[in-house]
Amino acid sequence: MQQAEHFFQGNNTYTRLTSGGVESPDLTGDLKKIGWQDIAQISLEKRGVMGEYLKLTLKPELGLSKRQHFWRMSSPAEPLLRLSSYQPSEREAMLNGIVETLGALSEGAATAEFVKEREFNQQFVALLHFPWLTYALIAINVAVFLALAVLGKGFSRFPADVLLEWGGNLAYEAQRGQWWRLLTSMFLHSGFMHLLSNMLGLYSLGVTIERVFGRRQLAVIYIGAGLLGSALSLHFSAQQAISVGASGAIFGMAGALIVGVFQHRKQVPAAFGWQNIGGLAYFVFYSLANGFGRTGIDNAAHVGGLLAGCVIALILPTRFDMASYQEKVATRIIGALMFINVATTGLAATVPPAQIDLRSIFASQPLLERGFQNFKEVGATLQQLEQLQKEGKVTECELSERARTSLAPLLQSVLDDFSRAKVHPEDPRGNFLKHSQRLSELLLEAALLDLPCAPGEVKPKSSNPEREVQLKKELELAAKAMENEVKALQQRKR
């Protein structure tokens, strides 16, 4: 049967449908014109923020590779045509033209599957035309980030003490009664790239979740998974570091979508089901493997959120069957909330006592910096006194007196600051602080040694010569240890 030619104009591209096949320069792969007789199946495919695509699955006898090209995100055997390049009216006419042409050229098997997918996608979008809750969650996360940036707290990366003040999750603070941090930490991000990656994930998953489960249940999944992710983090990462980010909630959304689609896989087109399950499974596996292999990633929050999302999805109904959904949604939400409450409380109650008080560590930083600065001044003063002695400008008695009057008070100030300063157990400056403190103690003792000078004498006589000799040896060892620690710190910086 002869078919009329259909021509569709897109943004800097076009698609032509004829009785011979489909032609478009926008088709991925080397083939820009494909005959209908070479097509085994045509399906619609959604790729998150990248939009909707038309996928042409070519017949195996063509011998084309199924290996996916990295940049094109498709294989030669499954070329893609991006539908978002066309206006909605053009896109709709194009899909109608494909159905018409396939129906005339085949016995209808390929057409039936394509029409089923198309009708499902239309019904799916009709479930919720405007997913405003997803946009609202993104807006809240972005607003918190902008508030920190506007207040001058940074942009590419926020300081840890600022994240703590703004509600970052930390076991020590939570166990002091600040359990609200389990919630507030979900809307904080450590910097711009952290925010960007999470918001892309939230948008990609949120729109689909809001349609599959509805707005109220999206809120339950997001908050519930985020809380359980934060609670599990208290057992691991948040014991020693501040945990922030929406990733626990996002992993929960991924888990919920996997479970929801898998449970109703017979009610949705195969392409939609396996596309979501396969893509999300890959995302989860890759992200968790990457998290376990790198420092600074809170994988406990990811795992907690993922498991929570899966369980919550088992409780909540989906909107694939609207009659069943309307009947069950109210009671199932109550059940999900009860699970979230019990699970979060149970995880929080079993957190081991936190040993690291980051608030005190942050508060003592000025003491630490002042102590190191004064310790540096001690070194400069010692060098100056030694130079004066070498030049014969001061006697040993005068040197001893200057050490007692000028160095001793400075060394005492250094020791006072060091004794009150706290450092994180993983802070490389910890050993440097220990060696600085020990050297300062020995220098103070040396400065305060009883070295009386008789009138007219230039060399003092020690009242405890044995301790003086021993002290010199201890000072040499302490100075050598200090020198080695400085070299070690310099190696870490390289």
C-alpha positions as CSV (number, residue, x, y, z in Angstrom):
1,M,0.0,0.0,0.0
2,Q,1.4,3.4,-1.1
3,Q,1.8,5.8,1.8
4,A,2.0,9.6,1.7
5,E,5.3,11.1,2.7
6,H,5.4,12.8,6.1
7,F,7.9,15.6,6.8
8,F,8.6,17.0,10.2
9,Q,10.7,20.0,11.0
10,G,12.6,20.1,14.3
11,N,15.2,22.4,15.8
12,N,18.0,22.4,13.2
13,T,16.9,18.9,12.1
14,Y,14.1,17.0,10.4
15,T,12.5,13.6,10.0
16,R,11.0,12.2,6.9
17,L,8.6,9.2,6.9
18,T,7.9,7.4,3.6
19,S,6.7,4.0,2.5
20,G,10.4,3.1,2.2
21,G,11.5,4.0,5.7
22,V,12.5,6.7,8.1
23,E,15.1,9.3,7.4
24,S,16.7,11.9,9.7
25,P,20.2,13.4,10.1
26,D,19.5,13.3,13.9
27,L,19.5,9.5,14.1
28,T,22.4,8.3,16.2
29,G,24.8,6.0,14.4
30,D,26.0,5.9,10.8
31,L,22.6,5.1,9.3
32,K,20.6,8.2,8.6
33,K,18.0,6.4,6.5
34,I,16.5,3.1,7.7
35,G,14.0,1.0,5.8
36,W,10.9,-0.3,7.5
37,Q,11.8,-3.8,6.5
38,D,15.0,-3.5,8.6
39,I,13.2,-2.5,11.8
40,A,12.3,-5.2,14.3
41,Q,10.7,-2.9,16.8
42,I,10.1,0.8,17.5
43,S,9.7,1.9,21.1
44,L,9.6,5.1,23.2
45,E,12.4,5.6,25.7
46,K,12.8,8.2,28.5
47,R,16.3,9.1,29.6
48,G,15.8,11.2,32.7
49,V,16.7,14.9,32.1
50,M,17.8,14.0,28.5
51,G,14.1,13.7,27.5
52,E,12.2,11.2,25.3
53,Y,13.6,9.3,22.4
54,L,12.4,7.1,19.7
55,K,14.4,3.8,19.6
56,L,14.6,1.8,16.5
57,T,15.6,-1.8,17.2
58,L,17.0,-3.2,13.9
59,K,16.8,-6.8,12.8
60,P,19.7,-9.1,13.9
61,E,20.4,-10.3,10.4
62,L,21.8,-6.8,9.6
63,G,24.8,-7.8,11.7
64,L,25.1,-4.5,13.6
65,S,26.8,-4.3,16.9
66,K,24.7,-4.0,20.1
67,R,27.6,-2.5,22.0
68,Q,26.6,1.0,23.2
69,H,28.7,3.9,22.1
70,F,29.7,6.0,25.1
71,W,29.0,9.5,23.6
72,R,25.9,8.6,21.5
73,M,24.4,6.6,24.4
74,S,23.2,4.1,21.9
75,S,24.4,1.2,19.8
76,P,24.4,0.7,15.9
77,A,21.7,-1.9,16.3
78,E,19.5,0.4,18.3
79,P,19.8,4.0,16.9
80,L,17.9,6.8,18.7
81,L,15.9,9.8,17.5
82,R,15.6,12.6,20.0
83,L,11.9,13.7,20.2
84,S,12.6,16.8,22.3
85,S,14.1,18.4,19.2
86,Y,10.5,18.8,17.9
87,Q,7.6,20.9,19.0
88,P,4.8,18.9,20.8
89,S,2.5,19.2,17.7
90,E,5.2,18.0,15.4
91,R,6.2,15.2,17.8
92,E,2.5,14.1,18.0
93,A,2.1,14.1,14.2
94,M,5.3,12.1,13.8
95,L,4.2,9.4,16.2
96,N,0.8,9.3,14.4
97,G,2.6,9.0,11.1
98,I,4.7,6.1,12.4
99,V,1.6,4.2,13.7
100,E,-0.1,4.8,10.3
101,T,2.8,3.6,8.3
102,L,3.6,0.6,10.4
103,G,-0.1,-0.4,10.4
104,A,-0.2,-0.3,6.6
105,L,3.2,-2.1,6.0
106,S,2.9,-4.9,8.6
107,E,0.4,-7.3,10.2
108,G,0.2,-5.0,13.2
109,A,2.4,-6.8,15.8
110,A,5.1,-4.1,15.9
111,T,2.4,-1.4,15.7
112,A,0.5,-2.9,18.6
113,E,3.6,-2.8,20.9
114,F,4.4,0.8,19.8
115,V,0.9,2.0,20.3
116,K,0.8,0.3,23.8
117,E,3.9,2.1,24.9
118,R,2.7,5.4,23.4
119,E,-0.7,5.1,25.1
120,F,0.9,4.2,28.4
121,N,3.3,7.2,28.2
122,Q,0.4,9.5,27.5
123,Q,-1.6,8.0,30.4
124,F,1.5,8.1,32.6
125,V,2.0,11.8,32.0
126,A,-1.7,12.5,32.5
127,L,-1.4,11.1,36.0
128,L,0.2,14.3,37.0
129,H,0.7,17.2,34.5
130,F,2.8,19.4,36.9
131,P,5.0,17.6,39.5
132,W,5.2,20.7,41.7
133,L,6.4,18.8,44.8
134,T,9.5,17.7,43.0
135,Y,10.2,21.3,42.0
136,A,9.4,22.4,45.6
137,L,12.0,20.0,47.1
138,I,14.6,21.2,44.6
139,A,13.7,24.8,45.4
140,I,14.2,24.2,49.1
141,N,17.6,22.6,48.6
142,V,18.7,25.4,46.3
143,A,17.4,28.1,48.6
144,V,19.4,26.7,51.5
145,F,22.5,26.6,49.4
146,L,22.0,30.2,48.1
147,A,21.4,31.4,51.7
148,L,24.8,30.1,52.7
149,A,26.5,31.5,49.6
150,V,24.9,34.9,50.0
151,L,26.0,35.0,53.6
152,G,29.6,34.6,52.4
153,K,30.1,31.1,53.6
154,G,31.5,29.9,50.3
155,F,30.3,28.5,47.0
156,S,32.4,25.7,45.7
157,R,32.7,24.2,49.2
158,F,31.4,25.3,52.6
159,P,33.5,25.0,55.8
160,A,32.6,22.1,58.0
161,D,31.9,24.3,61.0
162,V,29.3,26.2,59.0
163,L,27.6,23.0,58.0
164,L,27.5,22.0,61.6
165,E,25.9,25.3,62.7
166,W,23.3,25.0,59.9
167,G,22.2,21.5,60.9
168,G,24.6,19.0,59.6
169,N,24.3,15.4,60.9
170,L,26.7,14.5,63.7
171,A,26.4,11.7,66.2
172,Y,27.9,13.7,69.1
173,E,25.3,16.5,68.7
174,A,22.4,14.2,68.0
175,Q,23.1,12.3,71.2
176,R,23.0,15.6,73.1
177,G,19.3,15.9,72.1
178,Q,19.6,17.5,68.6
179,W,17.8,14.8,66.7
180,W,16.4,17.3,64.3
181,R,19.7,17.2,62.5
182,L,18.5,13.9,60.9
183,L,16.0,16.1,59.0
184,T,17.9,19.3,58.4
185,S,21.0,17.6,57.1
186,M,18.9,16.4,54.1
187,F,18.6,19.9,52.8
188,L,22.3,20.9,53.2
189,H,25.0,20.4,50.7
190,S,28.8,20.7,51.0
191,G,29.2,22.7,47.8
192,F,27.9,23.5,44.4
193,M,28.9,20.3,42.6
194,H,27.4,18.3,45.5
195,L,24.1,20.2,45.1
196,L,24.1,19.9,41.3
197,S,24.6,16.2,41.2
198,N,21.9,15.6,43.8
199,M,19.4,17.9,42.2
200,L,19.8,16.3,38.9
201,G,19.1,12.9,40.5
202,L,16.1,14.4,42.4
203,Y,14.6,15.9,39.3
204,S,15.1,12.7,37.2
205,L,13.6,10.4,39.9
206,G,11.1,12.9,41.4
207,V,9.0,13.5,38.4
208,T,8.5,9.7,37.8
209,I,8.0,9.0,41.5
210,E,5.4,11.7,41.8
211,R,3.5,10.2,39.0
212,V,3.8,6.6,40.1
213,F,3.1,7.2,43.8
214,G,1.5,10.6,44.0
215,R,2.6,13.8,45.8
216,R,1.8,12.7,49.4
217,Q,3.6,9.4,49.0
218,L,6.6,11.1,47.3
219,A,6.9,13.2,50.5
220,V,6.7,10.1,52.6
221,I,9.4,8.3,50.5
222,Y,11.7,11.4,50.4
223,I,11.5,12.3,54.1
224,G,11.4,8.6,55.3
225,A,14.4,7.5,53.3
226,G,16.3,10.6,54.2
227,L,15.7,10.1,57.9
228,L,16.6,6.4,57.9
229,G,19.7,7.2,55.8
230,S,20.7,9.9,58.4
231,A,20.0,7.5,61.3
232,L,22.2,4.8,59.8
233,S,24.9,7.3,59.1
234,L,25.1,8.0,62.9
235,H,26.6,4.5,63.2
236,F,29.3,5.1,60.7
237,S,30.3,8.4,58.9
238,A,28.5,10.8,61.2
239,Q,30.5,9.4,64.2
240,Q,33.6,11.3,63.0
241,A,32.5,13.7,60.3
242,I,29.5,16.0,59.4
243,S,27.1,14.3,57.1
244,V,25.0,16.4,54.7
245,G,23.1,16.0,51.5
246,A,19.9,14.7,49.9
247,S,21.6,11.6,48.5
248,G,20.0,9.3,51.2
249,A,16.6,10.4,50.1
250,I,17.5,10.1,46.5
251,F,18.7,6.5,46.9
252,G,15.4,5.9,48.7
253,M,13.5,7.2,45.7
254,A,15.6,4.9,43.4
255,G,14.8,1.9,45.6
256,A,11.1,2.8,45.7
257,L,10.9,3.1,41.9
258,I,12.7,-0.2,41.4
259,V,10.3,-2.0,43.7
260,G,7.2,-0.2,42.5
261,V,7.9,-0.9,38.8
262,F,9.0,-4.5,39.5
263,Q,5.8,-5.2,41.5
264,H,3.7,-4.0,38.6
265,R,5.9,-5.2,35.7
266,K,2.9,-7.0,34.1
267,Q,0.9,-3.7,34.0
268,V,3.5,-1.6,32.2
269,P,5.2,-2.0,28.8
270,A,8.4,-4.0,28.9
271,A,10.5,-1.2,27.7
272,F,9.3,1.1,30.4
273,G,9.7,-1.5,33.1
274,W,13.2,-2.8,32.2
275,Q,14.4,0.6,31.3
276,N,13.7,2.0,34.8
277,I,14.8,-1.1,36.7
278,G,17.9,-1.7,34.6
279,G,19.0,2.0,34.6
280,L,18.3,2.4,38.3
281,A,20.0,-0.8,39.3
282,Y,23.1,0.3,37.4
283,F,23.0,3.8,39.1
284,V,22.7,2.2,42.5
285,F,25.5,-0.4,41.9
286,Y,27.9,2.2,40.4
287,S,27.2,4.8,43.1
288,L,27.6,2.4,46.0
289,A,30.8,0.9,44.5
290,N,32.2,4.3,43.9
291,G,31.3,5.3,47.5
292,F,33.0,2.3,49.1
293,G,36.2,3.0,47.1
294,R,36.5,6.7,48.0
295,T,36.8,8.7,51.2
296,G,34.4,11.5,52.0
297,I,31.3,9.7,50.7
298,D,28.6,8.8,53.2
299,N,27.7,5.3,51.9
300,A,25.9,4.5,55.1
301,A,23.3,7.2,54.3
302,H,23.0,5.8,50.8
303,V,22.5,2.2,51.9
304,G,20.0,3.3,54.7
305,G,18.1,5.4,52.2
306,L,18.0,2.7,49.6
307,L,16.7,0.0,51.9
308,A,14.2,2.4,53.4
309,G,12.8,3.3,50.0
310,C,12.4,-0.3,49.0
311,V,10.5,-1.2,52.2
312,I,8.3,2.0,52.0
313,A,7.5,1.1,48.4
314,L,6.3,-2.4,49.5
315,I,3.9,-0.7,51.9
316,L,2.6,2.1,49.6
317,P,0.2,1.6,46.6
318,T,1.1,2.8,43.1
319,R,-1.2,4.7,40.8
320,F,-1.0,2.2,38.0
321,D,-4.3,0.9,39.3
322,M,-6.2,4.1,40.4
323,A,-9.2,2.3,41.9
324,S,-6.9,0.2,44.2
325,Y,-4.8,3.3,44.9
326,Q,-7.7,5.4,46.1
327,E,-8.9,2.6,48.3
328,K,-5.6,1.9,50.0
329,V,-3.6,5.2,50.0
330,A,-4.7,6.7,53.3
331,T,-4.1,3.5,55.5
332,R,-0.9,2.6,53.7
333,I,0.6,6.1,54.3
334,I,-0.2,5.6,58.0
335,G,1.6,2.2,57.9
336,A,4.6,3.7,56.1
337,L,4.8,6.5,58.7
338,M,4.7,3.9,61.5
339,F,7.5,2.0,59.9
340,I,9.6,5.1,59.4
341,N,9.1,6.1,63.1
342,V,9.9,2.7,64.5
343,A,12.9,2.1,62.2
344,T,14.4,5.6,62.7
345,T,13.9,5.5,66.5
346,G,15.4,2.0,66.6
347,L,18.5,3.0,64.6
348,A,19.0,6.2,66.6
349,A,18.7,4.4,69.9
350,T,21.4,1.8,69.1
351,V,24.0,4.4,68.0
352,P,27.2,3.8,70.0
353,P,28.3,6.7,72.2
354,A,30.1,9.3,70.0
355,Q,33.6,10.1,71.1
356,I,34.4,13.1,68.8
357,D,33.1,16.5,69.7
358,L,33.6,18.5,66.5
359,R,32.0,21.6,68.0
360,S,34.8,21.8,70.6
361,I,37.4,21.0,68.0
362,F,36.1,23.9,65.8
363,A,36.0,26.2,68.8
364,S,39.6,25.5,69.7
365,Q,41.0,26.3,66.3
366,P,41.9,29.9,67.3
367,L,43.8,28.5,70.3
368,L,45.6,26.1,68.1
369,E,46.5,28.7,65.6
370,R,47.7,31.2,68.3
371,G,49.7,28.4,70.0
372,F,51.5,27.5,66.7
373,Q,52.1,31.2,66.0
374,N,53.7,31.8,69.4
375,F,55.7,28.6,69.1
376,K,57.0,29.9,65.9
377,E,57.9,33.1,67.7
378,V,59.7,31.1,70.3
379,G,61.9,29.5,67.6
380,A,62.7,32.9,66.1
381,T,63.7,34.3,69.6
382,L,65.9,31.3,70.3
383,Q,67.7,31.8,67.0
384,Q,68.2,35.5,67.8
385,L,69.6,34.8,71.3
386,E,72.0,32.1,69.9
387,Q,73.2,34.5,67.3
388,L,73.9,37.2,69.8
389,Q,75.9,34.8,71.9
390,K,77.9,33.7,68.9
391,E,78.7,37.3,68.2
392,G,79.8,37.8,71.8
393,K,77.1,40.4,72.4
394,V,75.7,38.7,75.4
395,T,77.2,36.4,78.1
396,E,75.8,33.1,79.2
397,C,74.5,34.7,82.3
398,E,72.7,37.4,80.3
399,L,71.4,34.7,78.0
400,S,70.0,32.8,80.9
401,E,68.3,35.9,82.3
402,R,66.7,36.8,78.9
403,A,65.4,33.2,78.6
404,R,63.8,33.5,82.0
405,T,62.2,36.9,81.4
406,S,61.2,36.8,77.8
407,L,61.0,33.2,76.6
408,A,59.4,31.6,79.7
409,P,56.2,33.7,79.6
410,L,55.8,33.0,75.9
411,L,56.4,29.3,76.3
412,Q,53.9,29.2,79.2
413,S,51.3,30.9,76.9
414,V,52.0,28.3,74.2
415,L,51.5,25.4,76.6
416,D,48.3,26.9,77.9
417,D,46.9,27.2,74.4
418,F,48.1,23.7,73.4
419,S,46.6,22.1,76.5
420,R,43.1,23.5,75.7
421,A,43.3,22.9,72.0
422,K,41.6,19.8,70.4
423,V,42.3,18.2,67.1
424,H,40.4,15.6,65.1
425,P,41.9,12.1,65.5
426,E,42.5,12.0,61.8
427,D,44.0,15.5,61.6
428,P,47.6,15.1,60.5
429,R,48.5,18.1,62.8
430,G,47.8,15.9,65.8
431,N,51.3,14.5,66.0
432,F,52.8,17.9,65.2
433,L,50.8,19.3,68.2
434,K,52.1,16.5,70.5
435,H,55.7,17.1,69.5
436,S,55.3,20.9,69.8
437,Q,53.9,20.5,73.2
438,R,56.6,18.2,74.4
439,L,59.4,20.5,73.0
440,S,57.7,23.6,74.6
441,E,57.6,21.8,78.0
442,L,61.3,21.0,77.8
443,L,62.2,24.5,76.6
444,L,60.2,26.0,79.5
445,E,62.0,23.8,82.0
446,A,65.3,24.8,80.5
447,A,64.4,28.5,80.7
448,L,63.5,28.2,84.3
449,L,66.5,26.2,85.5
450,D,68.1,27.6,88.6
451,L,71.4,29.0,87.1
452,P,72.7,31.5,89.6
453,C,75.4,33.9,88.5
454,A,77.9,35.4,91.0
455,P,78.6,39.1,90.6
456,G,81.1,39.7,87.8
457,E,80.9,36.2,86.4
458,V,79.8,35.5,82.8
459,K,79.0,31.8,83.1
460,P,76.3,30.6,85.5
461,K,76.7,27.6,87.8
462,S,73.9,25.1,87.7
463,S,72.4,24.0,91.0
464,N,71.4,20.7,89.3
465,P,74.1,19.8,86.7
466,E,72.8,16.2,86.3
467,R,69.3,17.4,85.3
468,E,70.9,20.1,83.0
469,V,72.8,17.4,81.1
470,Q,69.8,15.1,80.9
471,L,67.6,18.0,79.7
472,K,70.0,18.8,76.9
473,K,69.7,15.2,75.6
474,E,65.9,15.3,75.9
475,L,65.8,18.6,74.0
476,E,68.0,17.1,71.2
477,L,65.7,14.1,70.9
478,A,62.5,16.3,71.0
479,A,64.0,18.6,68.3
480,K,64.9,15.7,66.1
481,A,61.3,14.2,66.5
482,M,59.9,17.6,65.6
483,E,62.1,17.9,62.5
484,N,60.9,14.5,61.3
485,E,57.3,15.4,61.9
486,V,57.7,18.6,59.8
487,K,59.1,16.5,57.0
488,A,56.2,14.1,57.2
489,L,53.7,16.9,57.0
490,Q,55.5,18.3,54.0
491,Q,55.3,14.9,52.3
492,R,51.5,14.7,52.9
493,K,51.0,18.0,51.2
494,R,52.8,16.9,48.0
